């Protein structure tokens, strides 16, 4: 609310609902909205406070693929129109490459930046483009490598715990 007059708040809300394609739906209750419409409301709410950075955490994971594709296009359009910085957290690699200027791959726990991949493709991005496919393959390889390392660390931890248990049992016998 930030000491903003009610009329101004309503205008900001109306403008941002219009921006995400929900003009005319401002009087509907959440239960009357589809999953995609709820996601759009979330985007409008995030933009309404004029943030420097908009964080989207798995924003398209809870909706069907067709709706997600439409929303990805709308977010790309909003990004282009507003110039806002969006940080998208996703496990959907094609989505990351399609939307991002940079794809940041994190290691497993504790999460650290493993590698940053700049995405130098014109928009809209074609998932069948040779560079897109090459980038997808390289990032997927790195992710698989990280998963294998994580599983190996987990197995080694279990072995270490068993070894420690065995050592405690041996010391208990003496």
VMD Tcl script that builds the backbone (N, CA, C; Angstrom):
set m [mol new atoms 522]
animate dup $m
set s [atomselect $m all]
$s set {name element resname resid chain x y z} {
  {N N UNK 1 A 0.838 -1.186 0.000}
  {CA C UNK 1 A 0.000 0.000 0.000}
  {C C UNK 1 A 0.887 1.256 0.000}
  {N N UNK 2 A 2.000 1.225 0.744}
  {CA C UNK 2 A 3.035 2.264 0.700}
  {C C UNK 2 A 2.515 3.693 0.647}
  {N N UNK 3 A 1.466 3.980 1.374}
  {CA C UNK 3 A 0.892 5.343 1.417}
  {C C UNK 3 A 0.496 5.864 0.036}
  {N N UNK 4 A 0.131 4.958 -0.855}
  {CA C UNK 4 A -0.325 5.338 -2.192}
  {C C UNK 4 A -1.846 5.441 -2.132}
  {N N UNK 5 A -2.402 6.548 -2.606}
  {CA C UNK 5 A -3.861 6.704 -2.572}
  {C C UNK 5 A -4.575 5.566 -3.302}
  {N N UNK 6 A -5.767 5.247 -2.813}
  {CA C UNK 6 A -6.546 4.126 -3.333}
  {C C UNK 6 A -6.764 4.209 -4.842}
  {N N UNK 7 A -7.113 5.382 -5.345}
  {CA C UNK 7 A -7.354 5.534 -6.785}
  {C C UNK 7 A -6.093 5.231 -7.594}
  {N N UNK 8 A -4.963 5.675 -7.093}
  {CA C UNK 8 A -3.697 5.429 -7.788}
  {C C UNK 8 A -3.355 3.940 -7.753}
  {N N UNK 9 A -3.585 3.274 -6.609}
  {CA C UNK 9 A -3.349 1.828 -6.512}
  {C C UNK 9 A -4.199 1.069 -7.517}
  {N N UNK 10 A -5.460 1.471 -7.632}
  {CA C UNK 10 A -6.352 0.807 -8.591}
  {C C UNK 10 A -5.864 1.005 -10.026}
  {N N UNK 11 A -5.387 2.206 -10.334}
  {CA C UNK 11 A -4.885 2.480 -11.681}
  {C C UNK 11 A -3.633 1.654 -11.981}
  {N N UNK 12 A -2.741 1.548 -11.002}
  {CA C UNK 12 A -1.537 0.733 -11.172}
  {C C UNK 12 A -1.935 -0.722 -11.399}
  {N N UNK 13 A -2.876 -1.222 -10.596}
  {CA C UNK 13 A -3.345 -2.604 -10.742}
  {C C UNK 13 A -3.970 -2.811 -12.120}
  {N N UNK 14 A -4.832 -1.890 -12.529}
  {CA C UNK 14 A -5.496 -1.996 -13.830}
  {C C UNK 14 A -4.474 -2.020 -14.973}
  {N N UNK 15 A -3.497 -1.123 -14.882}
  {CA C UNK 15 A -2.471 -1.023 -15.928}
  {C C UNK 15 A -1.663 -2.324 -16.038}
  {N N UNK 16 A -1.314 -2.896 -14.909}
  {CA C UNK 16 A -0.506 -4.116 -14.935}
  {C C UNK 16 A -1.334 -5.348 -15.307}
  {N N UNK 17 A -2.593 -5.372 -14.930}
  {CA C UNK 17 A -3.461 -6.460 -15.384}
  {C C UNK 17 A -3.621 -6.393 -16.910}
  {N N UNK 18 A -3.737 -5.193 -17.415}
  {CA C UNK 18 A -3.822 -4.995 -18.874}
  {C C UNK 18 A -2.531 -5.493 -19.531}
  {N N UNK 19 A -1.390 -5.182 -18.918}
  {CA C UNK 19 A -0.087 -5.560 -19.463}
  {C C UNK 19 A 0.038 -7.078 -19.610}
  {N N UNK 20 A -0.541 -7.833 -18.663}
  {CA C UNK 20 A -0.425 -9.294 -18.719}
  {C C UNK 20 A -1.632 -9.947 -19.392}
  {N N UNK 21 A -2.482 -9.136 -20.004}
  {CA C UNK 21 A -3.607 -9.676 -20.753}
  {C C UNK 21 A -4.823 -10.028 -19.922}
  {N N UNK 22 A -4.956 -9.423 -18.750}
  {CA C UNK 22 A -6.102 -9.708 -17.886}
  {C C UNK 22 A -7.013 -8.502 -17.681}
  {N N UNK 23 A -6.937 -7.543 -18.594}
  {CA C UNK 23 A -7.853 -6.410 -18.519}
  {C C UNK 23 A -9.288 -6.910 -18.575}
  {N N UNK 24 A -10.130 -6.426 -17.686}
  {CA C UNK 24 A -11.521 -6.862 -17.637}
  {C C UNK 24 A -11.770 -7.978 -16.634}
  {N N UNK 25 A -10.703 -8.532 -16.060}
  {CA C UNK 25 A -10.854 -9.614 -15.080}
  {C C UNK 25 A -10.605 -9.132 -13.648}
  {N N UNK 26 A -10.465 -7.839 -13.453}
  {CA C UNK 26 A -10.070 -7.328 -12.144}
  {C C UNK 26 A -11.073 -7.591 -11.023}
  {N N UNK 27 A -12.304 -7.913 -11.333}
  {CA C UNK 27 A -13.312 -8.150 -10.296}
  {C C UNK 27 A -13.528 -9.637 -10.014}
  {N N UNK 28 A -12.750 -10.485 -10.645}
  {CA C UNK 28 A -12.908 -11.924 -10.426}
  {C C UNK 28 A -12.147 -12.367 -9.182}
  {N N UNK 29 A -12.643 -13.413 -8.541}
  {CA C UNK 29 A -11.997 -14.000 -7.380}
  {C C UNK 29 A -10.963 -15.024 -7.849}
  {N N UNK 30 A -9.933 -15.276 -7.043}
  {CA C UNK 30 A -8.907 -16.245 -7.441}
  {C C UNK 30 A -9.479 -17.602 -7.855}
  {N N UNK 31 A -10.505 -18.070 -7.161}
  {CA C UNK 31 A -11.065 -19.388 -7.504}
  {C C UNK 31 A -11.722 -19.401 -8.889}
  {N N UNK 32 A -11.988 -18.228 -9.432}
  {CA C UNK 32 A -12.600 -18.133 -10.755}
  {C C UNK 32 A -11.562 -18.079 -11.873}
  {N N UNK 33 A -10.284 -18.034 -11.515}
  {CA C UNK 33 A -9.210 -17.903 -12.497}
  {C C UNK 33 A -8.552 -19.251 -12.778}
  {N N UNK 34 A -8.126 -19.428 -14.005}
  {CA C UNK 34 A -7.375 -20.632 -14.370}
  {C C UNK 34 A -5.963 -20.529 -13.794}
  {N N UNK 35 A -5.220 -21.632 -13.870}
  {CA C UNK 35 A -3.836 -21.627 -13.387}
  {C C UNK 35 A -2.978 -20.606 -14.110}
  {N N UNK 36 A -3.150 -20.522 -15.430}
  {CA C UNK 36 A -2.381 -19.549 -16.207}
  {C C UNK 36 A -2.733 -18.118 -15.846}
  {N N UNK 37 A -4.023 -17.883 -15.597}
  {CA C UNK 37 A -4.456 -16.537 -15.206}
  {C C UNK 37 A -3.874 -16.173 -13.836}
  {N N UNK 38 A -3.813 -17.137 -12.931}
  {CA C UNK 38 A -3.218 -16.893 -11.607}
  {C C UNK 38 A -1.743 -16.546 -11.740}
  {N N UNK 39 A -1.049 -17.230 -12.654}
  {CA C UNK 39 A 0.359 -16.916 -12.896}
  {C C UNK 39 A 0.500 -15.487 -13.421}
  {N N UNK 40 A -0.403 -15.102 -14.295}
  {CA C UNK 40 A -0.374 -13.735 -14.837}
  {C C UNK 40 A -0.612 -12.710 -13.735}
  {N N UNK 41 A -1.526 -13.004 -12.824}
  {CA C UNK 41 A -1.782 -12.096 -11.694}
  {C C UNK 41 A -0.506 -11.958 -10.863}
  {N N UNK 42 A 0.192 -13.077 -10.650}
  {CA C UNK 42 A 1.448 -13.032 -9.905}
  {C C UNK 42 A 2.482 -12.139 -10.573}
  {N N UNK 43 A 2.559 -12.213 -11.886}
  {CA C UNK 43 A 3.495 -11.368 -12.637}
  {C C UNK 43 A 3.083 -9.905 -12.515}
  {N N UNK 44 A 1.785 -9.635 -12.662}
  {CA C UNK 44 A 1.287 -8.257 -12.538}
  {C C UNK 44 A 1.579 -7.703 -11.147}
  {N N UNK 45 A 1.339 -8.510 -10.127}
  {CA C UNK 45 A 1.607 -8.076 -8.739}
  {C C UNK 45 A 3.082 -7.749 -8.552}
  {N N UNK 46 A 3.942 -8.608 -9.104}
  {CA C UNK 46 A 5.382 -8.386 -8.967}
  {C C UNK 46 A 5.799 -7.090 -9.660}
  {N N UNK 47 A 5.236 -6.827 -10.831}
  {CA C UNK 47 A 5.610 -5.632 -11.595}
  {C C UNK 47 A 5.013 -4.351 -11.015}
  {N N UNK 48 A 3.879 -4.462 -10.335}
  {CA C UNK 48 A 3.162 -3.280 -9.839}
  {C C UNK 48 A 3.969 -2.462 -8.843}
  {N N UNK 49 A 4.873 -3.100 -8.134}
  {CA C UNK 49 A 5.665 -2.354 -7.141}
  {C C UNK 49 A 6.945 -1.770 -7.746}
  {N N UNK 50 A 7.068 -1.895 -9.077}
  {CA C UNK 50 A 8.208 -1.338 -9.810}
  {C C UNK 50 A 9.554 -1.822 -9.253}
  {N N UNK 51 A 9.760 -3.134 -9.196}
  {CA C UNK 51 A 11.036 -3.642 -8.671}
  {C C UNK 51 A 12.144 -3.490 -9.699}
  {N N UNK 52 A 13.375 -3.492 -9.218}
  {CA C UNK 52 A 14.509 -3.491 -10.140}
  {C C UNK 52 A 14.672 -4.874 -10.762}
  {N N UNK 53 A 14.359 -5.909 -9.971}
  {CA C UNK 53 A 14.513 -7.290 -10.409}
  {C C UNK 53 A 13.229 -8.049 -10.095}
  {N N UNK 54 A 12.768 -8.850 -11.050}
  {CA C UNK 54 A 11.592 -9.696 -10.858}
  {C C UNK 54 A 12.081 -11.137 -10.763}
  {N N UNK 55 A 11.834 -11.777 -9.620}
  {CA C UNK 55 A 12.234 -13.160 -9.416}
  {C C UNK 55 A 11.075 -14.078 -9.754}
  {N N UNK 56 A 11.326 -15.030 -10.629}
  {CA C UNK 56 A 10.305 -16.007 -11.022}
  {C C UNK 56 A 10.846 -17.392 -10.706}
  {N N UNK 57 A 10.307 -18.005 -9.671}
  {CA C UNK 57 A 10.777 -19.303 -9.208}
  {C C UNK 57 A 9.844 -20.396 -9.709}
  {N N UNK 58 A 10.318 -21.171 -10.689}
  {CA C UNK 58 A 9.524 -22.257 -11.284}
  {C C UNK 58 A 8.137 -21.752 -11.707}
  {N N UNK 59 A 8.105 -20.589 -12.327}
  {CA C UNK 59 A 6.853 -19.898 -12.652}
  {C C UNK 59 A 5.935 -20.662 -13.596}
  {N N UNK 60 A 6.478 -21.522 -14.425}
  {CA C UNK 60 A 5.661 -22.195 -15.432}
  {C C UNK 60 A 5.505 -23.690 -15.164}
  {N N UNK 61 A 5.960 -24.144 -14.015}
  {CA C UNK 61 A 5.977 -25.587 -13.753}
  {C C UNK 61 A 4.620 -26.164 -13.362}
  {N N UNK 62 A 3.716 -25.331 -12.861}
  {CA C UNK 62 A 2.442 -25.858 -12.358}
  {C C UNK 62 A 1.296 -25.710 -13.362}
  {N N UNK 63 A 1.636 -25.383 -14.599}
  {CA C UNK 63 A 0.587 -25.200 -15.615}
  {C C UNK 63 A 0.887 -26.070 -16.825}
  {N N UNK 64 A -0.128 -26.274 -17.639}
  {CA C UNK 64 A 0.060 -27.128 -18.812}
  {C C UNK 64 A 1.022 -26.468 -19.803}
  {N N UNK 65 A 1.588 -27.278 -20.682}
  {CA C UNK 65 A 2.643 -26.807 -21.584}
  {C C UNK 65 A 2.170 -25.735 -22.561}
  {N N UNK 66 A 0.950 -25.834 -23.057}
  {CA C UNK 66 A 0.445 -24.825 -23.994}
  {C C UNK 66 A 0.328 -23.470 -23.296}
  {N N UNK 67 A -0.240 -23.468 -22.094}
  {CA C UNK 67 A -0.361 -22.222 -21.323}
  {C C UNK 67 A 1.026 -21.694 -20.964}
  {N N UNK 68 A 1.926 -22.595 -20.589}
  {CA C UNK 68 A 3.290 -22.180 -20.246}
  {C C UNK 68 A 3.967 -21.514 -21.429}
  {N N UNK 69 A 3.765 -22.052 -22.616}
  {CA C UNK 69 A 4.373 -21.472 -23.825}
  {C C UNK 69 A 3.847 -20.059 -24.070}
  {N N UNK 70 A 2.552 -19.871 -23.914}
  {CA C UNK 70 A 1.945 -18.543 -24.082}
  {C C UNK 70 A 2.510 -17.584 -23.040}
  {N N UNK 71 A 2.604 -18.046 -21.791}
  {CA C UNK 71 A 3.139 -17.181 -20.728}
  {C C UNK 71 A 4.609 -16.833 -20.955}
  {N N UNK 72 A 5.382 -17.804 -21.448}
  {CA C UNK 72 A 6.792 -17.503 -21.746}
  {C C UNK 72 A 6.898 -16.397 -22.784}
  {N N UNK 73 A 6.046 -16.464 -23.804}
  {CA C UNK 73 A 6.036 -15.417 -24.831}
  {C C UNK 73 A 5.648 -14.071 -24.222}
  {N N UNK 74 A 4.662 -14.082 -23.334}
  {CA C UNK 74 A 4.228 -12.834 -22.697}
  {C C UNK 74 A 5.314 -12.258 -21.795}
  {N N UNK 75 A 5.997 -13.110 -21.053}
  {CA C UNK 75 A 7.087 -12.630 -20.192}
  {C C UNK 75 A 8.208 -12.049 -21.046}
  {N N UNK 76 A 8.528 -12.689 -22.154}
  {CA C UNK 76 A 9.555 -12.146 -23.064}
  {C C UNK 76 A 9.138 -10.783 -23.591}
  {N N UNK 77 A 7.866 -10.635 -23.906}
  {CA C UNK 77 A 7.346 -9.356 -24.389}
  {C C UNK 77 A 7.394 -8.286 -23.300}
  {N N UNK 78 A 7.007 -8.661 -22.080}
  {CA C UNK 78 A 7.053 -7.715 -20.954}
  {C C UNK 78 A 8.492 -7.300 -20.682}
  {N N UNK 79 A 9.402 -8.257 -20.742}
  {CA C UNK 79 A 10.820 -7.949 -20.558}
  {C C UNK 79 A 11.287 -6.938 -21.592}
  {N N UNK 80 A 10.917 -7.178 -22.825}
  {CA C UNK 80 A 11.309 -6.268 -23.919}
  {C C UNK 80 A 10.703 -4.881 -23.711}
  {N N UNK 81 A 9.421 -4.818 -23.320}
  {CA C UNK 81 A 8.725 -3.537 -23.154}
  {C C UNK 81 A 9.189 -2.748 -21.938}
  {N N UNK 82 A 9.491 -3.459 -20.837}
  {CA C UNK 82 A 9.811 -2.755 -19.584}
  {C C UNK 82 A 11.301 -2.609 -19.342}
  {N N UNK 83 A 12.100 -3.485 -19.934}
  {CA C UNK 83 A 13.538 -3.456 -19.671}
  {C C UNK 83 A 13.902 -3.977 -18.289}
  {N N UNK 84 A 12.922 -4.545 -17.581}
  {CA C UNK 84 A 13.175 -5.081 -16.242}
  {C C UNK 84 A 14.092 -6.289 -16.318}
  {N N UNK 85 A 14.849 -6.493 -15.257}
  {CA C UNK 85 A 15.661 -7.686 -15.124}
  {C C UNK 85 A 14.800 -8.780 -14.516}
  {N N UNK 86 A 14.745 -9.918 -15.172}
  {CA C UNK 86 A 14.021 -11.082 -14.668}
  {C C UNK 86 A 15.040 -12.148 -14.305}
  {N N UNK 87 A 14.864 -12.754 -13.147}
  {CA C UNK 87 A 15.664 -13.909 -12.755}
  {C C UNK 87 A 14.693 -15.079 -12.710}
  {N N UNK 88 A 14.921 -16.036 -13.581}
  {CA C UNK 88 A 14.043 -17.192 -13.698}
  {C C UNK 88 A 14.759 -18.411 -13.156}
  {N N UNK 89 A 14.199 -18.993 -12.109}
  {CA C UNK 89 A 14.707 -20.248 -11.571}
  {C C UNK 89 A 13.870 -21.346 -12.206}
  {N N UNK 90 A 14.524 -22.273 -12.874}
  {CA C UNK 90 A 13.792 -23.340 -13.554}
  {C C UNK 90 A 14.653 -24.585 -13.683}
  {N N UNK 91 A 13.981 -25.717 -13.734}
  {CA C UNK 91 A 14.649 -26.976 -14.044}
  {C C UNK 91 A 14.396 -27.351 -15.506}
  {N N UNK 92 A 13.689 -26.498 -16.219}
  {CA C UNK 92 A 13.339 -26.740 -17.608}
  {C C UNK 92 A 14.412 -26.090 -18.487}
  {N N UNK 93 A 15.351 -26.887 -18.938}
  {CA C UNK 93 A 16.493 -26.361 -19.684}
  {C C UNK 93 A 16.105 -25.648 -20.982}
  {N N UNK 94 A 15.226 -26.198 -21.825}
  {CA C UNK 94 A 14.834 -25.449 -23.028}
  {C C UNK 94 A 14.208 -24.096 -22.686}
  {N N UNK 95 A 13.416 -24.053 -21.623}
  {CA C UNK 95 A 12.807 -22.799 -21.180}
  {C C UNK 95 A 13.878 -21.780 -20.793}
  {N N UNK 96 A 14.890 -22.232 -20.087}
  {CA C UNK 96 A 15.976 -21.340 -19.677}
  {C C UNK 96 A 16.695 -20.753 -20.886}
  {N N UNK 97 A 17.022 -21.601 -21.840}
  {CA C UNK 97 A 17.732 -21.131 -23.033}
  {C C UNK 97 A 16.843 -20.210 -23.859}
  {N N UNK 98 A 15.575 -20.528 -23.923}
  {CA C UNK 98 A 14.634 -19.720 -24.704}
  {C C UNK 98 A 14.481 -18.307 -24.140}
  {N N UNK 99 A 14.457 -18.180 -22.821}
  {CA C UNK 99 A 14.155 -16.887 -22.206}
  {C C UNK 99 A 15.367 -16.084 -21.754}
  {N N UNK 100 A 16.461 -16.740 -21.455}
  {CA C UNK 100 A 17.559 -16.077 -20.753}
  {C C UNK 100 A 18.589 -15.414 -21.662}
  {N N UNK 101 A 19.237 -14.401 -21.114}
  {CA C UNK 101 A 20.431 -13.835 -21.733}
  {C C UNK 101 A 21.657 -14.609 -21.254}
  {N N UNK 102 A 21.526 -15.190 -20.038}
  {CA C UNK 102 A 22.581 -16.024 -19.458}
  {C C UNK 102 A 21.906 -17.170 -18.726}
  {N N UNK 103 A 22.464 -18.363 -18.868}
  {CA C UNK 103 A 22.003 -19.515 -18.103}
  {C C UNK 103 A 23.085 -19.806 -17.069}
  {N N UNK 104 A 22.699 -19.767 -15.802}
  {CA C UNK 104 A 23.630 -20.014 -14.709}
  {C C UNK 104 A 23.358 -21.424 -14.181}
  {N N UNK 105 A 24.350 -22.278 -14.271}
  {CA C UNK 105 A 24.228 -23.641 -13.773}
  {C C UNK 105 A 24.835 -23.678 -12.375}
  {N N UNK 106 A 24.033 -24.180 -11.435}
  {CA C UNK 106 A 24.490 -24.274 -10.056}
  {C C UNK 106 A 24.905 -25.696 -9.716}
  {N N UNK 107 A 25.850 -25.806 -8.792}
  {CA C UNK 107 A 26.232 -27.118 -8.288}
  {C C UNK 107 A 25.181 -27.554 -7.268}
  {N N UNK 108 A 25.279 -28.817 -6.876}
  {CA C UNK 108 A 24.379 -29.271 -5.816}
  {C C UNK 108 A 24.885 -28.726 -4.485}
  {N N UNK 109 A 24.226 -29.102 -3.431}
  {CA C UNK 109 A 24.461 -28.518 -2.106}
  {C C UNK 109 A 25.911 -28.572 -1.681}
  {N N UNK 110 A 26.411 -27.502 -1.149}
  {CA C UNK 110 A 25.794 -26.172 -1.182}
  {C C UNK 110 A 25.880 -25.610 -2.596}
  {N N UNK 111 A 24.835 -24.948 -3.008}
  {CA C UNK 111 A 24.760 -24.423 -4.375}
  {C C UNK 111 A 25.813 -23.340 -4.589}
  {N N UNK 112 A 26.584 -23.538 -5.637}
  {CA C UNK 112 A 27.579 -22.560 -6.069}
  {C C UNK 112 A 27.471 -22.461 -7.577}
  {N N UNK 113 A 27.885 -21.336 -8.109}
  {CA C UNK 113 A 27.856 -21.179 -9.563}
  {C C UNK 113 A 28.897 -22.117 -10.158}
  {N N UNK 114 A 28.418 -23.031 -10.974}
  {CA C UNK 114 A 29.303 -23.986 -11.632}
  {C C UNK 114 A 29.816 -23.407 -12.949}
  {N N UNK 115 A 28.869 -22.803 -13.688}
  {CA C UNK 115 A 29.258 -22.191 -14.965}
  {C C UNK 115 A 28.146 -21.268 -15.442}
  {N N UNK 116 A 28.525 -20.220 -16.157}
  {CA C UNK 116 A 27.568 -19.290 -16.755}
  {C C UNK 116 A 27.694 -19.399 -18.274}
  {N N UNK 117 A 26.543 -19.628 -18.908}
  {CA C UNK 117 A 26.497 -19.746 -20.365}
  {C C UNK 117 A 25.789 -18.522 -20.932}
  {N N UNK 118 A 26.485 -17.649 -21.656}
  {CA C UNK 118 A 25.784 -16.549 -22.329}
  {C C UNK 118 A 24.945 -17.118 -23.482}
  {N N UNK 119 A 23.758 -16.570 -23.670}
  {CA C UNK 119 A 22.878 -17.035 -24.747}
  {C C UNK 119 A 22.862 -15.948 -25.821}
  {N N UNK 120 A 23.594 -16.197 -26.897}
  {CA C UNK 120 A 23.706 -15.225 -27.983}
  {C C UNK 120 A 22.849 -15.648 -29.169}
  {N N UNK 121 A 21.554 -15.663 -28.946}
  {CA C UNK 121 A 20.602 -16.005 -29.998}
  {C C UNK 121 A 19.570 -14.890 -30.106}
  {N N UNK 122 A 19.161 -14.600 -31.332}
  {CA C UNK 122 A 18.122 -13.593 -31.539}
  {C C UNK 122 A 16.780 -14.110 -31.036}
  {N N UNK 123 A 15.934 -13.166 -30.641}
  {CA C UNK 123 A 14.578 -13.503 -30.201}
  {C C UNK 123 A 13.605 -13.237 -31.321}
  {N N UNK 124 A 12.528 -13.978 -31.430}
  {CA C UNK 124 A 12.198 -15.158 -30.631}
  {C C UNK 124 A 13.142 -16.301 -30.991}
  {N N UNK 125 A 13.402 -17.135 -29.999}
  {CA C UNK 125 A 14.373 -18.215 -30.156}
  {C C UNK 125 A 13.722 -19.465 -30.715}
  {N N UNK 126 A 14.439 -20.086 -31.617}
  {CA C UNK 126 A 13.977 -21.299 -32.276}
  {C C UNK 126 A 14.679 -22.488 -31.617}
  {N N UNK 127 A 13.896 -23.357 -30.988}
  {CA C UNK 127 A 14.465 -24.516 -30.299}
  {C C UNK 127 A 15.135 -25.505 -31.255}
  {N N UNK 128 A 14.850 -25.394 -32.539}
  {CA C UNK 128 A 15.464 -26.279 -33.536}
  {C C UNK 128 A 16.742 -25.682 -34.122}
  {N N UNK 129 A 17.092 -24.449 -33.723}
  {CA C UNK 129 A 18.298 -23.791 -34.230}
  {C C UNK 129 A 19.539 -24.546 -33.760}
  {N N UNK 130 A 20.508 -24.646 -34.628}
  {CA C UNK 130 A 21.740 -25.389 -34.348}
  {C C UNK 130 A 22.428 -24.914 -33.061}
  {N N UNK 131 A 22.516 -23.618 -32.858}
  {CA C UNK 131 A 23.175 -23.076 -31.658}
  {C C UNK 131 A 22.372 -23.429 -30.400}
  {N N UNK 132 A 21.053 -23.344 -30.484}
  {CA C UNK 132 A 20.182 -23.712 -29.363}
  {C C UNK 132 A 20.428 -25.172 -28.978}
  {N N UNK 133 A 20.434 -26.047 -29.970}
  {CA C UNK 133 A 20.625 -27.481 -29.720}
  {C C UNK 133 A 22.006 -27.747 -29.131}
  {N N UNK 134 A 23.025 -27.087 -29.671}
  {CA C UNK 134 A 24.398 -27.252 -29.173}
  {C C UNK 134 A 24.491 -26.794 -27.711}
  {N N UNK 135 A 23.900 -25.646 -27.420}
  {CA C UNK 135 A 23.927 -25.117 -26.054}
  {C C UNK 135 A 23.180 -26.065 -25.112}
  {N N UNK 136 A 22.032 -26.549 -25.542}
  {CA C UNK 136 A 21.246 -27.488 -24.736}
  {C C UNK 136 A 22.091 -28.720 -24.404}
  {N N UNK 137 A 22.765 -29.256 -25.411}
  {CA C UNK 137 A 23.595 -30.445 -25.217}
  {C C UNK 137 A 24.727 -30.177 -24.220}
  {N N UNK 138 A 25.411 -29.032 -24.345}
  {CA C UNK 138 A 26.527 -28.696 -23.455}
  {C C UNK 138 A 26.065 -28.518 -22.007}
  {N N UNK 139 A 24.953 -27.813 -21.826}
  {CA C UNK 139 A 24.453 -27.578 -20.466}
  {C C UNK 139 A 23.943 -28.880 -19.865}
  {N N UNK 140 A 23.240 -29.673 -20.657}
  {CA C UNK 140 A 22.728 -30.959 -20.166}
  {C C UNK 140 A 23.878 -31.857 -19.737}
  {N N UNK 141 A 24.952 -31.861 -20.509}
  {CA C UNK 141 A 26.136 -32.654 -20.150}
  {C C UNK 141 A 26.680 -32.205 -18.791}
  {N N UNK 142 A 26.775 -30.906 -18.576}
  {CA C UNK 142 A 27.267 -30.367 -17.307}
  {C C UNK 142 A 26.324 -30.741 -16.153}
  {N N UNK 143 A 25.019 -30.659 -16.397}
  {CA C UNK 143 A 24.040 -31.018 -15.360}
  {C C UNK 143 A 24.131 -32.503 -14.999}
  {N N UNK 144 A 24.291 -33.354 -16.009}
  {CA C UNK 144 A 24.425 -34.790 -15.749}
  {C C UNK 144 A 25.702 -35.070 -14.960}
  {N N UNK 145 A 26.760 -34.386 -15.326}
  {CA C UNK 145 A 28.030 -34.531 -14.614}
  {C C UNK 145 A 27.869 -34.127 -13.148}
  {N N UNK 146 A 27.175 -33.028 -12.914}
  {CA C UNK 146 A 26.941 -32.556 -11.546}
  {C C UNK 146 A 26.087 -33.551 -10.772}
  {N N UNK 147 A 25.080 -34.111 -11.415}
  {CA C UNK 147 A 24.227 -35.102 -10.758}
  {C C UNK 147 A 25.035 -36.345 -10.387}
  {N N UNK 148 A 25.859 -36.813 -11.315}
  {CA C UNK 148 A 26.696 -37.984 -11.028}
  {C C UNK 148 A 27.645 -37.703 -9.872}
  {N N UNK 149 A 28.257 -36.525 -9.840}
  {CA C UNK 149 A 29.151 -36.155 -8.736}
  {C C UNK 149 A 28.397 -36.097 -7.420}
  {N N UNK 150 A 27.181 -35.562 -7.471}
  {CA C UNK 150 A 26.361 -35.456 -6.269}
  {C C UNK 150 A 25.995 -36.835 -5.739}
  {N N UNK 151 A 25.610 -37.743 -6.642}
  {CA C UNK 151 A 25.270 -39.110 -6.230}
  {C C UNK 151 A 26.492 -39.812 -5.664}
  {N N UNK 152 A 27.645 -39.605 -6.289}
  {CA C UNK 152 A 28.882 -40.219 -5.814}
  {C C UNK 152 A 29.242 -39.684 -4.427}
  {N N UNK 153 A 29.126 -38.357 -4.225}
  {CA C UNK 153 A 29.405 -37.783 -2.908}
  {C C UNK 153 A 28.479 -38.379 -1.856}
  {N N UNK 154 A 27.200 -38.569 -2.227}
  {CA C UNK 154 A 26.228 -39.132 -1.302}
  {C C UNK 154 A 26.614 -40.570 -0.940}
  {N N UNK 155 A 27.006 -41.366 -1.942}
  {CA C UNK 155 A 27.414 -42.748 -1.687}
  {C C UNK 155 A 28.670 -42.794 -0.824}
  {N N UNK 156 A 29.628 -41.921 -1.119}
  {CA C UNK 156 A 30.860 -41.886 -0.323}
  {C C UNK 156 A 30.577 -41.477 1.112}
  {N N UNK 157 A 29.621 -40.582 1.302}
  {CA C UNK 157 A 29.230 -40.170 2.653}
  {C C UNK 157 A 28.675 -41.372 3.408}
  {N N UNK 158 A 27.827 -42.159 2.735}
  {CA C UNK 158 A 27.268 -43.360 3.359}
  {C C UNK 158 A 28.381 -44.338 3.722}
  {N N UNK 159 A 29.358 -44.502 2.828}
  {CA C UNK 159 A 30.481 -45.398 3.094}
  {C C UNK 159 A 31.271 -44.886 4.290}
  {N N UNK 160 A 31.501 -43.583 4.360}
  {CA C UNK 160 A 32.239 -42.988 5.483}
  {C C UNK 160 A 31.476 -43.214 6.779}
  {N N UNK 161 A 30.150 -43.020 6.766}
  {CA C UNK 161 A 29.350 -43.235 7.971}
  {C C UNK 161 A 29.413 -44.699 8.402}
  {N N UNK 162 A 29.368 -45.636 7.457}
  {CA C UNK 162 A 29.488 -47.056 7.785}
  {C C UNK 162 A 30.866 -47.370 8.359}
  {N N UNK 163 A 31.882 -46.768 7.764}
  {CA C UNK 163 A 33.244 -46.968 8.246}
  {C C UNK 163 A 33.388 -46.448 9.674}
  {N N UNK 164 A 32.813 -45.244 9.929}
  {CA C UNK 164 A 32.860 -44.680 11.279}
  {C C UNK 164 A 32.125 -45.574 12.266}
  {N N UNK 165 A 30.979 -46.126 11.854}
  {CA C UNK 165 A 30.201 -47.019 12.707}
  {C C UNK 165 A 31.001 -48.280 13.005}
  {N N UNK 166 A 31.651 -48.825 11.978}
  {CA C UNK 166 A 32.480 -50.022 12.157}
  {C C UNK 166 A 33.623 -49.724 13.131}
  {N N UNK 167 A 34.276 -48.549 12.965}
  {CA C UNK 167 A 35.360 -48.156 13.871}
  {C C UNK 167 A 34.858 -48.042 15.302}
  {N N UNK 168 A 33.667 -47.479 15.499}
  {CA C UNK 168 A 33.104 -47.351 16.858}
  {C C UNK 168 A 32.825 -48.723 17.445}
  {N N UNK 169 A 32.320 -49.662 16.607}
  {CA C UNK 169 A 32.046 -51.016 17.087}
  {C C UNK 169 A 33.337 -51.721 17.485}
  {N N UNK 170 A 34.381 -51.532 16.692}
  {CA C UNK 170 A 35.677 -52.179 16.997}
  {C C UNK 170 A 36.249 -51.638 18.295}
  {N N UNK 171 A 36.132 -50.304 18.494}
  {CA C UNK 171 A 36.678 -49.712 19.721}
  {C C UNK 171 A 35.853 -50.148 20.927}
  {N N UNK 172 A 34.571 -50.418 20.725}
  {CA C UNK 172 A 33.706 -50.852 21.812}
  {C C UNK 172 A 34.044 -52.266 22.283}
  {N N UNK 173 A 34.616 -53.098 21.378}
  {CA C UNK 173 A 34.966 -54.471 21.723}
  {C C UNK 173 A 36.235 -54.539 22.552}
  {N N UNK 174 A 37.129 -53.557 22.383}
  {CA C UNK 174 A 38.406 -53.634 23.077}
  {C C UNK 174 A 38.360 -53.183 24.507}
}
mol reanalyze $m
mol bondsrecalc $m
mol representation Tube
mol addrep $m
